[in-house]
Amino acid sequence: MKVYSISRWAFCGICLLIIVLPVSRYWELILRGRTAEGVVLKYERFLKKSRIGEDRMENASTIAFSCKGTAYTTRGPLNYELQRGRSVKVRYDPEDPAHNCILTFSGFYLNDYSILPLFLMIVWGAFYLSFNNYHKRKRAANNAGLGSSPYRPFRKSNESREKPSRIQENTRRISPKDS
């Protein structure tokens, strides 16, 4: 029987990868993009179009930054108000500054995508705790049952299959009438 075991280092490494997952969405901007200093202008309502085709009203902070002398605006995390006048670093694509991200914890983790790492962390933790507690048990030489099972097998062991020894002649027997 093969027993699987996950080391603590592997568990922590996979947890780290799951935590970094929202940041990895912007890996190309982080590696190849340019950084600009943005300023939070105001917290306002805007109409957001979803992929399904439904429009809904959302709140977000508007952030202004400049690239090559041209002013651009972007939005912060939905339903999270950044302090007005706060300076925020914005990472943008030099060829298309409209493609950008905010280099803050809230910019990476406060969005609809963050539910996926949360779900993965719960599933990974449950998997680790459930399946990593097995320990290999050695079978005893005379034990015919399963080595890893705490329960006795349904069949009788080889020792009990032997013919019972003769009952001594002087042992008193009890009949149903006596009890």
C-alpha positions in Angstrom: 0.0 0.0 0.0 1.4 3.4 -1.0 1.1 6.2 1.5 1.2 9.8 0.3 2.7 12.5 2.3 3.1 16.2 1.6 5.9 18.0 3.3 5.3 21.3 5.2 7.6 23.1 2.7 5.5 21.9 -0.2 2.3 22.9 1.6 3.6 26.4 2.3 5.0 26.7 -1.2 1.6 25.9 -2.8 -0.1 28.3 -0.3 2.2 31.0 -1.4 1.5 30.3 -5.1 -2.3 30.5 -4.4 -1.9 33.8 -2.5 0.1 35.3 -5.3 -2.4 34.3 -7.9 -4.3 37.7 -8.1 -0.9 39.4 -8.7 0.0 37.0 -11.5 -2.9 38.4 -13.6 -0.8 41.5 -14.1 2.6 39.7 -14.6 3.2 41.2 -18.1 2.5 44.8 -16.8 4.7 44.2 -13.8 7.7 42.9 -15.9 7.4 45.0 -19.0 5.4 48.0 -18.0 6.3 51.5 -16.8 5.5 53.1 -13.5 3.7 56.4 -13.2 2.7 58.4 -10.1 -1.1 58.6 -9.9 -3.2 60.9 -7.7 -6.6 59.9 -6.3 -9.2 62.5 -7.5 -12.6 61.5 -6.2 -14.8 58.6 -5.3 -17.7 58.4 -7.7 -20.4 56.2 -9.2 -20.1 54.9 -12.7 -21.9 52.5 -15.0 -20.1 49.2 -15.4 -20.9 46.9 -18.3 -20.5 43.2 -17.6 -19.6 40.5 -20.0 -23.1 39.0 -19.8 -24.6 42.3 -21.0 -26.0 43.6 -17.8 -25.2 47.1 -16.7 -24.9 48.0 -13.1 -23.9 51.0 -11.0 -20.6 50.7 -9.1 -18.5 53.0 -6.9 -14.8 53.5 -7.3 -12.0 56.0 -6.8 -10.8 57.8 -10.0 -7.0 58.0 -10.3 -5.2 60.3 -12.7 -1.7 59.7 -14.0 0.3 61.0 -17.0 2.2 59.2 -19.7 4.3 61.1 -22.2 2.6 64.4 -21.4 -0.9 62.9 -21.9 -3.3 62.6 -18.9 -5.0 59.3 -18.3 -7.5 58.2 -15.7 -8.2 54.8 -14.3 -10.3 53.4 -11.5 -9.4 51.9 -8.2 -11.0 48.8 -6.7 -14.8 48.7 -6.8 -16.6 49.8 -3.6 -13.4 50.7 -1.9 -12.7 54.4 -1.3 -9.1 55.6 -1.5 -8.2 58.8 0.3 -8.6 61.8 -1.9 -5.2 63.3 -2.9 -3.3 60.0 -2.0 -0.4 59.3 -4.3 -0.6 55.8 -5.9 1.8 54.0 -8.2 0.2 52.9 -11.5 1.9 50.4 -13.7 0.9 50.8 -17.4 1.7 49.4 -20.8 3.8 52.0 -22.7 2.1 51.1 -26.0 -1.4 51.3 -24.5 -1.6 53.3 -21.2 -5.3 52.4 -20.9 -4.1 48.9 -19.9 -2.9 49.5 -16.4 -3.0 48.3 -12.8 -2.6 50.0 -9.4 0.4 48.7 -7.4 -1.4 48.4 -4.0 -2.7 45.5 -2.0 -6.3 46.8 -2.6 -5.6 47.1 -6.3 -4.6 43.4 -6.6 -6.8 41.7 -4.0 -10.1 43.7 -3.9 -11.8 42.5 -7.0 -14.2 39.8 -8.2 -11.2 37.5 -9.1 -10.1 37.2 -5.4 -12.8 34.7 -4.6 -10.8 32.1 -6.7 -7.7 32.1 -4.5 -9.9 32.0 -1.4 -11.7 29.0 -2.7 -8.5 27.3 -3.7 -6.9 28.0 -0.3 -9.9 26.3 1.4 -9.8 23.3 -0.9 -6.0 22.9 -0.6 -6.1 23.2 3.2 -8.8 20.6 3.5 -7.0 18.3 1.1 -3.7 18.7 3.1 -5.4 18.1 6.5 -7.5 15.2 5.3 -5.0 13.2 3.3 -1.7 14.0 4.9 -2.3 12.3 8.3 -1.7 8.8 7.1 1.1 6.9 8.7 2.5 3.6 7.5 1.9 0.9 10.1 3.9 -2.3 10.0 2.0 -5.6 10.1 2.7 -8.0 12.9 4.2 -11.3 11.8 1.2 -13.3 13.0 -1.5 -10.7 12.1 -3.6 -11.6 9.0 -5.6 -8.4 9.0 -4.9 -5.1 7.2 -1.8 -3.3 8.5 -3.3 0.2 8.2 -6.8 -0.5 9.5 -7.6 0.0 13.2 -10.5 -2.5 12.8 -10.3 -6.2 13.0 -11.0 -8.1 9.8 -14.4 -9.9 9.4 -12.8 -13.3 9.0 -11.3 -15.1 11.9 -7.5 -15.3 12.2 -5.6 -18.4 11.5 -5.1 -19.1 15.2 -8.8 -19.2 15.9 -9.5 -21.6 12.9 -7.7 -24.4 14.7 -9.9 -27.1 16.2 -10.9 -26.2 19.8 -9.3 -28.1 22.5 -11.3 -30.8 24.3 -13.2 -29.6 27.3 -12.1 -31.4 30.4 -14.4 -34.1 31.6 -14.8 -32.7 35.1 -16.1 -29.3 33.9 -19.8 -28.7 34.9 -22.0 -27.9 32.0 -24.9 -25.5 32.2 -28.1 -26.3 30.3 -30.8 -23.8 29.5 -33.0 -25.3 32.2 -30.4 -24.4 34.9 -30.4 -20.7 34.2 
